[in-house]
Amino acid sequence: MTSAHIIMLVTIAIYLIGMVAIGVYCSKSNETVGDFYLGGRKMGPLVTAMSAEAADMSSWLLMGLPGLAYLAGIAEPAWTAIGLAIGTYVNWLVVAKRIRTYTHEVNAITLPDFFSLRYRDDKNILMAIAAVVIIVFFVPYTASGFAACGKLFSSIFSIDYHVAMIVSAVVIVAYTVTGGFLAASMTDMIQSVVMSIALIVVVLFGVNVAGGFDAVAENANSLVSYLSLTASHVAADNSSTPYGALTIASTLAWGLGYFGMPHILLRFMAIEDREKLKISRRVATVWVCIAMTVAIIIGIVGNAVTAADALPFLDGNTSETIIVRIADLMGKYGVLMAIMGGIILSGILSSTMSTADAQLLAASSSISENLLRKFFNVDLSAKASIKIARAAVVGIAIVAVFLARNPDSSVFRIVSFAWAGFGSAFGPVVLLALFWRRSNKQGALAGMITGGAMVFIWKFLIAPMGGLFAIYELLPAFLLALIVNIVVSLATGEPDKEVTDAYDRVMVSLYGKK
């Protein structure tokens, strides 16, 4: 290991110790389960915005998106980013304030809680199904984050992938278990800053190594359809494949996923003052647009760095390590650049950790709060509930580590599937619960099951047929779940008066009238 690598590792170690220290500090605030899972609804607008977007972006931002742009040009990453930018803004605009108000009205601290209390589901079947959906899709989602950490350290420091992945998981679990939601949110805000620094520095350094902006532009223009929005570049033979209107529409559908993301919706639920959500919306939207744009540029710049023979060509899933390779290259330019390389690698860790901690909390709440305490009626004291919650975090992390054991897995593709799962299972239910007074628990249950099941059916049975069926599974699954929810709600009895009265109170609270 070179001296530059040692400097990078020390920089990363200092960063990781700082994250754990924040967890220990925040643990003093966790007196109830509500504190552990929702921070006591005390989050300020800036923390709410930045923690939500840091939790959203994950390793996908600094590894998956640049890797895709590096290898195949801008078509898929650009349309994905546009869909996500629109989804981010609309989610903050139409969902955030309503779900903050509604969850406060019914005293819900998790998303499954909200579904059950919104529809007065006394048997908690909605809650149980929602909890299972969260576990099914969050465990592989979390595993993708652990895998990204393993790839980072193994590709740079020649550390065994499995050792690096497990150590990273231990650190994430450590501050999440100790500090809960407050620690996750505070560290997420810090991590979003580190991620921003990493993105900017990598672009500037990469452009310099590639020979300047002109050299980057010349290289991109020399690659067939690399900068096209209607065709994807094929690196193997410098050719292209069409990226048609149907594919574009299904890629834009990434934005639909936001309406069903538990770890993002929890941030809306936790803000101290719903009137400050406007500030959060503006901060979050601006940051997301800039961050995704720069991430795509990193892929373009990285390809030019390769063309300049500063880095070897990265094929397949190894393209997702382009930002890691550039950070390693920086270490060859002196101590200060090595420290900066360490900060960039910390930024990659940040993007992974900020999502993994949020996912661990959401998944553990499904086990301890929703399944054990409320569905199976296990009587737990406040302290016992927090202990169970922490044990659930550890248990889920262990399963995720097992799933992440394959170093050749694609971060982008794993995240894509999990994103579709949540968007389809929860998105239509959330929207109709917040905006349709007539919706009932039968419709919500049918829609949730339909959305979750259709993601698997479309992905593994229908999409392989090709042609018009080869679209992102989120779009057809979301639309079908929405239709089923509406049809079943109309075909069954109207919701109880208690349910509609609660809906009316929320509308009065929001708008002064029903």
Secondary structure, 3 states (H helix, E strand, C coil): CCHHHHHHHHHHHHHHHHHHHHHHHHHHHCCCHHHHHHHHHCECHHHHHHHHHHHHHHHHHHHHHHHHHHHHCCHHHHHHHHHHHHHHHHHHHHHHHHHHHHHHHHCCCCHHHHHHHHCCCCCCHHHHHHHHHHHHHHHHHHHHHHHHHHHHHHHHHCCCHHHHHHHHHHHHHHHHHHHHHHHHHHHHHHHHHHHHHHHHHHHHHHHHHHCCHHHHHHHHHHCCCCCCCCEEEECCCCEEEECCHHHHHHHHHHHHHHHHCHHHHHHHHHECCHHHHHHHHHHHHHHHHHHHHHHHHHHHHHHHHHHCCCCCCCCHHHHHHHHHHHHHHHHHHCHHHHHHHHHHHHHHHHHHHHHHHHHHHHHHHHHHHHHHHHHCCCCCCHHHHHHHHHHHHHHHHHHHHHHCCCCCCCHHHHHHHHHHHHHHHHHHHHHHHHHCCCCCHHHHHHHHHHHHHHHHHHHHHHHHHCHHHCCCCHHHHHHHHHHHHHHHHHHCCCCCHHHHHHHHHHHHHHHCCC
